[in-house]
Every structure is written in structure tokens, then in C-alpha cells.
Amino acid sequence: MTHIIARLSKSFANSISSPICPATLVMTALMAFCAPTIASASSALDDGINAYRHGDFEKSAGIFSSLAKNGDATAQYLLSCQTINGVGVTADEDAGWALMEQASDSNNPDASVVMARRLEAMGADKADIRDLYTVAAQQNNTQAMLWLALDALDRGEATKAEAHLKQAWELGDPRAATLLANRFAKSDIDRLTYLRRAAQHGEMRAAAYLAEEARTVDDKAEAVGWCAIATGMPGHNEDVDWKTIGDAVEENCGKFDKDLEPKDRAANRERVDQFLARFFADYEPWQPWRACAVD
């Protein structure tokens, strides 16, 4: 199946805008620093964020420090990330978590999500965790909305769960569309529409469901194609080993057309190529929430 990968690698790799981020593990792997490139700064906070974004953590810590003392929630949040991880400053988890709590109390939604995750890892009272996610959701954090939706389902509050998911999907989170498809779709067409739109934004679980749907109607080209997407093709950039990816796709997806004769299988793979070319022509990757990352 490497012919599929080779043909499409450059075209869709160029459409992937999200960078690969090195991760620093703290507590339950909450923190991940990321340095995408964007726009110029015009204020002290912007200067700090720009330095943070480009990995100049000593400079960003110096800027954030004074701003955090004056109650700037964004500065408190990002400085707490640096302090917990010891990036650009001396590591001090106690001081870092105190800053994170201050940022959450100052209504920084990212800090509230991080604090909620920390409480989850510590086995804290669920009501306290729910309160933090609620504050973050009120500020349009879709990560919090998804947690609240699943929590509502666990509590038998389907209407509330659906509302959280619809709001998250309106804000562009494709994971919400996958959950809406499987939990609240009113018809098969509704379900498939949700799944296709979610997959088009990089939701690989939606693609996995679509592969199984294609199998049920014996569409072998779409079954292999959706499976290839679900295997992870959208998540890679042009520097990866495409032969390895191709081998993984063949291992995971070859089952969908293995019963075809060689000639028919080759023809099916050509149809898979066409399907994937159409998919990646309209592919619009969505960047999920990440702790301690800046947009």
C-alpha cells in the first residue's frame, strides 16, 4: 500500500499546520510546550508570549513574572507551566501549582482545565473537578465541554450532555461531532454526516467508524481509505518515514480487500488513491487543546 502513501505524502503534508511538540512530563503528563510561529508583539504580555512561543523561556519568564505579580491570569498560567517544568526558571512545583491555582481563580480557562486534571489524578471530589471544568467551559474551552458532556451522560443527564457537545462542535471540536454521531444522531444519514465532518477535521476515531460503515455496504475502496486515515495519516508531516506509515496502513487496512483477486485488488487500490486525494483536497486539520501551549 505504499503507492498510496507515496502519491499523497507531499500534497497533504503541506496542508498540516500543527507542529510536532516536545513534551515534558509532570504529574500525569499534563504539560506540553509548543513553539509554532506567528505574529508580532505589541505589549508586554505579547512580548512574553512571543518569547514563549519561540522557546526563549528565560525571556518569557522574566516578562511573565512582573505581570503575574500584578494579577495577569495569562502570565500566571504560562509562568506556572515554566515553573512546574523548570523551563527557563528553577523548577519549583509548589510555587508553580500555586501560580496555576491563581490563574484558575483569575478565570484563565486553560489553568482551570489543568487544575481539574490534576484533581482527577489526585482522586479529588468530583464536584470540585466539575466546578473547574464548568468555569472553563463558560469561556469556550471545548476540552472542558467534552468532560462535562461525558460526566452528564454518566449522571443520566442526556439533554445536558447533548447541549455541551453541540456547543463544542459549534466551536469546531470534531471529537464532539463523533460523540454526537454515536449518542444523539436522529438517523443514519445524520450519524454519517457527523462522522464525515469530524473526520474531515482530523478526528481519526470518526474515520475508524466510517471504515466499518463502508465495510457493511461492501465499499472496499472507502473501507480501506477511511481505515488508512484512521491509522494516522493526517497526523504526520513530510519528514516521517512514509514506508513505515504505508506498512502500518497495509497491516491495519489490508483486511478490507484481502479477498479480492490480485488484479481486482490493484484496481481497488487505485480507487483508494482517488478517495484519499479527494479527502485531503478538503482536509482542514483541527488543533486540539494542549496544556501549556499558545496559539
RAGICOR-V622578 format. One record per pair of residues at least 24 apart in sequence whose ideal C-beta (glycine too) atoms are under 10 Angstrom apart, sorted by the first residue. I is the first residue (numbers start at 1). J is the second residue. D is the distance in whole Angstrom. If there is no record, write none. Layout:
# RAGICOR-V622578
i:I j:J d:D
i:I j:J d:D
This chain:
# RAGICOR-V622578
i:1 j:224 d:8
i:1 j:228 d:8
i:1 j:245 d:9
i:1 j:246 d:5
i:1 j:247 d:8
i:1 j:248 d:9
i:1 j:249 d:5
i:1 j:250 d:4
i:1 j:251 d:9
i:1 j:252 d:10
i:1 j:253 d:7
i:1 j:254 d:7
i:1 j:269 d:7
i:1 j:272 d:8
i:1 j:273 d:10
i:2 j:242 d:7
i:2 j:243 d:6
i:2 j:244 d:9
i:2 j:245 d:8
i:2 j:246 d:3
i:2 j:247 d:7
i:2 j:249 d:8
i:2 j:250 d:8
i:3 j:246 d:8
i:3 j:266 d:9
i:3 j:269 d:7
i:3 j:270 d:9
i:3 j:272 d:10
i:3 j:273 d:7
i:4 j:224 d:9
i:4 j:225 d:8
i:4 j:228 d:7
i:4 j:233 d:9
i:4 j:242 d:10
i:4 j:245 d:10
i:4 j:246 d:7
i:4 j:249 d:7
i:4 j:250 d:9
i:4 j:253 d:10
i:4 j:269 d:7
i:4 j:270 d:9
i:4 j:272 d:6
i:4 j:273 d:5
i:4 j:275 d:10
i:4 j:276 d:6
i:4 j:277 d:10
i:5 j:228 d:8
i:5 j:233 d:8
i:5 j:236 d:10
i:5 j:240 d:10
i:5 j:241 d:10
i:5 j:242 d:5
i:5 j:243 d:8
i:5 j:244 d:9
i:5 j:245 d:6
i:5 j:246 d:4
i:5 j:247 d:9
i:5 j:248 d:10
i:5 j:249 d:7
i:5 j:250 d:9
i:5 j:273 d:10
i:5 j:276 d:9
i:6 j:242 d:6
i:6 j:243 d:9
i:6 j:246 d:7
i:7 j:273 d:6
i:7 j:276 d:8
i:7 j:277 d:8
i:8 j:228 d:9
i:8 j:233 d:8
i:8 j:242 d:9
i:8 j:273 d:8
i:8 j:276 d:6
i:8 j:277 d:7
i:8 j:279 d:9
i:8 j:280 d:6
i:9 j:233 d:9
i:9 j:236 d:9
i:9 j:237 d:10
i:9 j:238 d:6
i:9 j:240 d:8
i:9 j:242 d:5
i:9 j:245 d:8
i:9 j:246 d:9
i:10 j:238 d:6
i:10 j:242 d:10
i:11 j:238 d:10
i:11 j:276 d:10
i:11 j:277 d:8
i:11 j:280 d:6
i:11 j:281 d:8
i:11 j:283 d:10
i:12 j:233 d:7
i:12 j:234 d:7
i:12 j:236 d:9
i:12 j:237 d:10
i:12 j:238 d:9
i:12 j:276 d:8
i:12 j:277 d:9
i:12 j:279 d:8
i:12 j:280 d:4
i:12 j:281 d:9
i:12 j:283 d:6
i:12 j:285 d:9
i:13 j:233 d:10
i:13 j:234 d:10
i:13 j:236 d:7
i:13 j:237 d:5
i:13 j:238 d:4
i:13 j:239 d:8
i:13 j:240 d:8
i:13 j:242 d:9
i:13 j:280 d:9
i:14 j:237 d:9
i:14 j:238 d:7
i:14 j:280 d:10
i:15 j:234 d:9
i:15 j:280 d:7
i:15 j:281 d:9
i:15 j:282 d:10
i:15 j:283 d:6
i:15 j:284 d:8
i:15 j:285 d:7
i:16 j:202 d:9
i:16 j:234 d:7
i:16 j:235 d:8
i:16 j:236 d:8
i:16 j:237 d:6
i:16 j:238 d:8
i:16 j:280 d:10
i:16 j:283 d:9
i:16 j:285 d:6
i:17 j:237 d:10
i:17 j:284 d:10
i:17 j:285 d:7
i:17 j:287 d:8
i:18 j:202 d:9
i:18 j:235 d:9
i:18 j:237 d:9
i:18 j:285 d:6
i:18 j:286 d:9
i:18 j:287 d:5
i:18 j:288 d:9
i:18 j:290 d:10
i:18 j:293 d:10
i:19 j:237 d:8
i:19 j:287 d:10
i:19 j:293 d:10
i:20 j:235 d:9
i:20 j:236 d:9
i:20 j:237 d:7
i:20 j:239 d:9
i:20 j:240 d:9
i:21 j:290 d:7
i:21 j:292 d:10
i:21 j:293 d:7
i:22 j:55 d:10
i:23 j:85 d:10
i:23 j:290 d:9
i:23 j:291 d:10
i:23 j:292 d:10
i:24 j:81 d:9
i:24 j:84 d:9
i:24 j:85 d:5
i:24 j:86 d:8
i:24 j:87 d:7
i:24 j:292 d:9
i:25 j:85 d:9
i:26 j:81 d:9
i:26 j:84 d:5
i:26 j:85 d:6
i:26 j:86 d:9
i:26 j:91 d:9
i:26 j:93 d:7
i:26 j:96 d:8
i:26 j:97 d:10
i:26 j:118 d:10
i:26 j:291 d:9
i:26 j:292 d:9
i:27 j:84 d:8
i:27 j:93 d:8
i:27 j:97 d:9
i:27 j:114 d:9
i:27 j:117 d:8
i:27 j:118 d:6
i:27 j:121 d:6
i:27 j:122 d:9
i:28 j:117 d:7
i:28 j:118 d:8
i:28 j:120 d:8
i:28 j:121 d:4
i:28 j:122 d:9
i:29 j:117 d:10
i:29 j:121 d:10
i:29 j:291 d:9
i:30 j:81 d:9
i:30 j:84 d:8
i:30 j:85 d:10
i:30 j:100 d:10
i:30 j:113 d:9
i:30 j:114 d:6
i:30 j:115 d:10
i:30 j:117 d:6
i:30 j:118 d:7
i:30 j:121 d:8
i:30 j:290 d:10
i:30 j:291 d:5
i:30 j:292 d:8
i:31 j:80 d:10
i:31 j:81 d:6
i:31 j:82 d:9
i:31 j:84 d:6
i:31 j:85 d:5
i:31 j:87 d:9
i:31 j:96 d:10
i:31 j:114 d:8
i:31 j:290 d:9
i:31 j:291 d:5
i:31 j:292 d:5
i:31 j:293 d:9
i:32 j:81 d:9
i:32 j:85 d:10
i:32 j:290 d:5
i:32 j:291 d:6
i:32 j:292 d:6
i:32 j:293 d:6
i:33 j:57 d:8
i:33 j:78 d:10
i:33 j:81 d:7
i:33 j:82 d:8
i:33 j:85 d:7
i:33 j:87 d:6
i:33 j:88 d:10
i:33 j:290 d:9
i:33 j:291 d:9
i:33 j:292 d:6
i:33 j:293 d:7
i:33 j:294 d:9
i:34 j:287 d:10
i:34 j:290 d:6
i:34 j:291 d:10
i:34 j:292 d:8
i:34 j:293 d:4
i:34 j:294 d:7
i:34 j:295 d:10
i:35 j:293 d:9
i:35 j:294 d:9
i:36 j:287 d:9
i:36 j:293 d:8
i:36 j:294 d:8
i:36 j:295 d:8
i:38 j:294 d:9
i:38 j:295 d:8
i:43 j:67 d:10
i:44 j:70 d:10
i:44 j:72 d:9
i:44 j:75 d:9
i:45 j:72 d:6
i:45 j:74 d:6
i:45 j:75 d:6
i:45 j:78 d:9
i:48 j:72 d:9
i:48 j:74 d:9
i:48 j:75 d:7
i:48 j:78 d:7
i:48 j:79 d:9
i:48 j:294 d:10
i:49 j:74 d:8
i:49 j:75 d:9
i:49 j:78 d:7
i:49 j:294 d:6
i:49 j:295 d:9
i:50 j:294 d:9
i:51 j:88 d:9
i:52 j:78 d:6
i:52 j:79 d:9
i:52 j:81 d:9
i:52 j:82 d:8
i:52 j:87 d:9
i:52 j:88 d:9
i:52 j:292 d:9
i:52 j:293 d:10
i:52 j:294 d:6
i:53 j:78 d:10
i:53 j:293 d:9
i:53 j:294 d:5
i:53 j:295 d:9
i:55 j:87 d:9
i:55 j:88 d:9
i:56 j:88 d:8
i:57 j:81 d:10
i:57 j:82 d:6
i:57 j:85 d:9
i:57 j:86 d:10
i:57 j:87 d:5
i:57 j:88 d:3
i:57 j:89 d:8
i:58 j:82 d:9
i:58 j:87 d:9
i:58 j:88 d:5
i:58 j:89 d:8
i:59 j:88 d:8
i:60 j:87 d:9
i:60 j:88 d:6
i:60 j:89 d:10
i:60 j:294 d:10
i:61 j:87 d:8
i:61 j:88 d:4
i:61 j:89 d:5
i:61 j:90 d:10
i:62 j:88 d:9
i:62 j:89 d:9
i:64 j:88 d:9
i:64 j:89 d:9
i:64 j:99 d:9
i:65 j:89 d:8
i:65 j:99 d:10
i:68 j:99 d:6
i:68 j:102 d:8
i:68 j:103 d:8
i:68 j:106 d:10
i:71 j:102 d:8
i:71 j:103 d:10
i:71 j:106 d:6
i:72 j:103 d:9
i:72 j:106 d:8
i:72 j:108 d:9
i:73 j:102 d:8
i:73 j:103 d:5
i:73 j:104 d:8
i:73 j:105 d:8
i:73 j:106 d:4
i:73 j:107 d:6
i:73 j:108 d:4
i:73 j:109 d:9
i:73 j:110 d:9
i:73 j:111 d:7
i:74 j:103 d:8
i:74 j:106 d:9
i:74 j:108 d:6
i:74 j:110 d:9
i:74 j:111 d:9
i:74 j:294 d:9
i:75 j:99 d:9
i:75 j:103 d:8
i:75 j:106 d:10
i:75 j:108 d:9
i:76 j:100 d:8
i:76 j:101 d:9
i:76 j:102 d:5
i:76 j:103 d:4
i:76 j:104 d:9
i:76 j:105 d:9
i:76 j:106 d:7
i:76 j:108 d:7
i:76 j:111 d:7
i:77 j:102 d:9
i:77 j:103 d:4
i:77 j:104 d:8
i:77 j:106 d:9
i:77 j:108 d:5
i:77 j:109 d:9
i:77 j:110 d:6
i:77 j:111 d:4
i:77 j:112 d:10
i:77 j:114 d:8
i:77 j:291 d:10
i:77 j:292 d:8
i:77 j:294 d:10
i:78 j:103 d:9
i:78 j:108 d:9
i:78 j:110 d:9
i:78 j:111 d:9
i:78 j:292 d:7
i:78 j:293 d:10
i:78 j:294 d:7
i:79 j:103 d:9
i:80 j:104 d:9
i:80 j:108 d:10
i:80 j:111 d:7
i:80 j:114 d:8
i:80 j:115 d:10
i:80 j:292 d:9
i:81 j:110 d:9
i:81 j:111 d:9
i:81 j:114 d:8
i:81 j:291 d:7
i:81 j:292 d:4
i:81 j:293 d:9
i:81 j:294 d:10
i:82 j:292 d:8
i:84 j:114 d:9
i:84 j:292 d:9
i:85 j:292 d:8
i:87 j:292 d:9
i:100 j:291 d:10
i:100 j:292 d:10
i:104 j:132 d:7
i:104 j:135 d:8
i:104 j:136 d:9
i:105 j:135 d:10
i:107 j:135 d:7
i:107 j:136 d:9
i:107 j:138 d:9
i:107 j:139 d:7
i:108 j:135 d:9
i:108 j:136 d:9
i:108 j:139 d:8
i:108 j:141 d:10
i:109 j:133 d:10
i:109 j:135 d:7
i:109 j:136 d:4
i:109 j:137 d:8
i:109 j:138 d:8
i:109 j:139 d:4
i:109 j:140 d:7
i:109 j:141 d:4
i:109 j:143 d:9
i:109 j:144 d:7
i:109 j:289 d:9
i:110 j:136 d:8
i:110 j:139 d:9
i:110 j:141 d:7
i:110 j:143 d:9
i:110 j:144 d:10
i:110 j:289 d:8
i:110 j:290 d:9
i:110 j:291 d:7
i:110 j:292 d:8
i:110 j:293 d:9
i:110 j:294 d:9
i:111 j:135 d:10
i:111 j:136 d:9
i:111 j:291 d:9
i:111 j:292 d:10
i:112 j:136 d:4
i:112 j:137 d:9
i:112 j:138 d:9
i:112 j:139 d:8
i:112 j:141 d:8
i:112 j:144 d:7
i:113 j:137 d:9
i:113 j:141 d:6
i:113 j:143 d:5
i:113 j:144 d:6
i:113 j:147 d:8
i:113 j:289 d:7
i:113 j:291 d:7
i:114 j:291 d:5
i:114 j:292 d:8
i:116 j:143 d:9
i:116 j:144 d:7
i:116 j:147 d:7
i:117 j:143 d:9
i:117 j:147 d:9
i:117 j:291 d:8
i:120 j:147 d:9
i:126 j:151 d:8
i:126 j:154 d:10
i:126 j:155 d:10
i:130 j:155 d:10
i:133 j:164 d:10
i:136 j:289 d:10
i:137 j:164 d:7
i:137 j:167 d:8
i:137 j:168 d:9
i:140 j:167 d:8
i:140 j:168 d:9
i:140 j:170 d:10
i:140 j:171 d:6
i:141 j:168 d:9
i:141 j:171 d:9
i:141 j:173 d:10
i:141 j:289 d:7
i:142 j:167 d:8
i:142 j:168 d:4
i:142 j:169 d:8
i:142 j:170 d:9
i:142 j:171 d:5
i:142 j:172 d:8
i:142 j:173 d:4
i:142 j:174 d:10
i:142 j:175 d:8
i:142 j:176 d:7
i:142 j:286 d:10
i:142 j:288 d:9
i:142 j:289 d:7
i:143 j:168 d:9
i:143 j:173 d:8
i:143 j:175 d:9
i:143 j:288 d:8
i:143 j:289 d:4
i:143 j:290 d:9
i:143 j:291 d:9
i:144 j:168 d:9
i:144 j:289 d:9
i:145 j:169 d:9
i:145 j:171 d:8
i:145 j:173 d:7
i:145 j:175 d:10
i:145 j:176 d:7
i:146 j:173 d:7
i:146 j:175 d:6
i:146 j:176 d:6
i:146 j:179 d:7
i:146 j:289 d:9
i:149 j:175 d:10
i:149 j:176 d:7
i:149 j:179 d:7
i:149 j:180 d:9
i:149 j:183 d:9
i:150 j:179 d:8
i:150 j:183 d:10
i:153 j:179 d:9
i:153 j:183 d:7
i:158 j:183 d:8
i:158 j:184 d:8
i:159 j:184 d:10
i:165 j:194 d:10
i:169 j:194 d:8
i:169 j:197 d:9
i:169 j:198 d:8
i:169 j:201 d:10
i:172 j:201 d:7
i:172 j:284 d:9
i:172 j:286 d:6
i:172 j:287 d:10
i:173 j:198 d:9
i:173 j:201 d:9
i:173 j:203 d:9
i:173 j:286 d:7
i:173 j:288 d:8
i:173 j:289 d:8
i:174 j:198 d:4
i:174 j:199 d:8
i:174 j:200 d:8
i:174 j:201 d:4
i:174 j:202 d:7
i:174 j:203 d:4
i:174 j:204 d:10
i:174 j:205 d:9
i:174 j:206 d:7
i:174 j:284 d:10
i:174 j:285 d:10
i:174 j:286 d:5
i:174 j:288 d:9
i:175 j:201 d:9
i:175 j:202 d:10
i:175 j:203 d:6
i:175 j:205 d:8
i:175 j:206 d:9
i:175 j:286 d:9
i:175 j:288 d:8
i:176 j:203 d:9
i:177 j:201 d:8
i:177 j:203 d:7
i:177 j:206 d:7
i:178 j:203 d:5
i:178 j:204 d:10
i:178 j:205 d:5
i:178 j:206 d:5
i:178 j:207 d:10
i:178 j:208 d:10
i:178 j:209 d:7
i:179 j:203 d:10
i:179 j:205 d:9
i:179 j:206 d:10
i:181 j:205 d:10
i:181 j:206 d:7
i:181 j:209 d:7
i:181 j:210 d:10
i:182 j:206 d:9
i:182 j:209 d:7
i:188 j:213 d:9
i:195 j:226 d:9
i:196 j:226 d:9
i:196 j:279 d:10
i:197 j:284 d:10
i:198 j:286 d:9
i:199 j:226 d:7
i:199 j:229 d:6
i:199 j:230 d:8
i:199 j:234 d:9
i:199 j:279 d:8
i:199 j:283 d:9
i:200 j:229 d:10
i:200 j:234 d:10
i:200 j:279 d:7
i:200 j:280 d:10
i:200 j:282 d:6
i:200 j:283 d:6
i:200 j:284 d:6
i:200 j:285 d:9
i:200 j:286 d:9
i:201 j:234 d:9
i:201 j:283 d:8
i:201 j:284 d:6
i:201 j:285 d:7
i:201 j:286 d:4
i:201 j:287 d:10
i:202 j:229 d:9
i:202 j:234 d:5
i:202 j:235 d:7
i:202 j:283 d:7
i:202 j:284 d:8
i:202 j:285 d:4
i:202 j:286 d:5
i:202 j:287 d:9
i:202 j:288 d:9
i:203 j:229 d:10
i:203 j:230 d:9
i:203 j:234 d:9
i:203 j:285 d:10
i:203 j:286 d:8
i:203 j:288 d:10
i:204 j:229 d:7
i:204 j:230 d:5
i:204 j:231 d:8
i:204 j:232 d:7
i:204 j:233 d:9
i:204 j:234 d:7
i:204 j:235 d:7
i:205 j:230 d:7
i:206 j:230 d:8
i:207 j:231 d:9
i:207 j:232 d:10
i:207 j:233 d:9
i:207 j:234 d:8
i:207 j:279 d:9
i:208 j:252 d:10
i:211 j:252 d:9
i:211 j:253 d:8
i:211 j:256 d:7
i:212 j:256 d:10
i:214 j:256 d:8
i:214 j:275 d:10
i:215 j:255 d:9
i:215 j:256 d:6
i:218 j:256 d:10
i:219 j:256 d:9
i:219 j:268 d:10
i:219 j:271 d:9
i:219 j:275 d:9
i:220 j:256 d:6
i:220 j:257 d:4
i:220 j:258 d:10
i:220 j:259 d:9
i:220 j:260 d:7
i:220 j:264 d:9
i:220 j:265 d:9
i:220 j:268 d:5
i:220 j:269 d:10
i:220 j:271 d:8
i:220 j:272 d:8
i:221 j:256 d:9
i:221 j:257 d:8
i:221 j:267 d:9
i:221 j:268 d:5
i:221 j:269 d:8
i:221 j:270 d:9
i:221 j:271 d:4
i:221 j:272 d:5
i:221 j:273 d:9
i:221 j:274 d:8
i:221 j:275 d:6
i:221 j:276 d:10
i:222 j:256 d:9
i:222 j:271 d:8
i:222 j:272 d:8
i:222 j:275 d:6
i:222 j:279 d:10
i:223 j:253 d:8
i:223 j:255 d:9
i:223 j:256 d:4
i:223 j:257 d:7
i:223 j:268 d:9
i:223 j:272 d:9
i:223 j:275 d:10
i:224 j:249 d:8
i:224 j:250 d:9
i:224 j:252 d:10
i:224 j:253 d:5
i:224 j:254 d:8
i:224 j:255 d:9
i:224 j:256 d:5
i:224 j:257 d:6
i:224 j:265 d:10
i:224 j:268 d:7
i:224 j:269 d:7
i:224 j:271 d:9
i:224 j:272 d:5
i:224 j:275 d:8
i:224 j:276 d:9
i:225 j:249 d:10
i:225 j:253 d:8
i:225 j:256 d:9
i:225 j:268 d:10
i:225 j:269 d:10
i:225 j:271 d:8
i:225 j:272 d:5
i:225 j:273 d:9
i:225 j:274 d:9
i:225 j:275 d:4
i:225 j:276 d:5
i:225 j:277 d:10
i:225 j:278 d:9
i:225 j:279 d:7
i:226 j:253 d:9
i:226 j:256 d:9
i:226 j:272 d:10
i:226 j:275 d:8
i:226 j:276 d:10
i:226 j:279 d:9
i:227 j:252 d:6
i:227 j:253 d:4
i:227 j:254 d:9
i:227 j:255 d:8
i:227 j:256 d:6
i:227 j:272 d:9
i:228 j:252 d:8
i:228 j:253 d:5
i:228 j:256 d:10
i:228 j:272 d:7
i:228 j:275 d:9
i:228 j:276 d:7
i:228 j:279 d:9
i:229 j:253 d:10
i:229 j:275 d:9
i:229 j:276 d:8
i:229 j:279 d:7
i:229 j:280 d:9
i:229 j:283 d:9
i:233 j:276 d:8
i:233 j:279 d:9
i:233 j:280 d:8
i:233 j:283 d:10
i:234 j:279 d:9
i:234 j:280 d:8
i:234 j:283 d:7
i:234 j:285 d:6
i:235 j:285 d:9
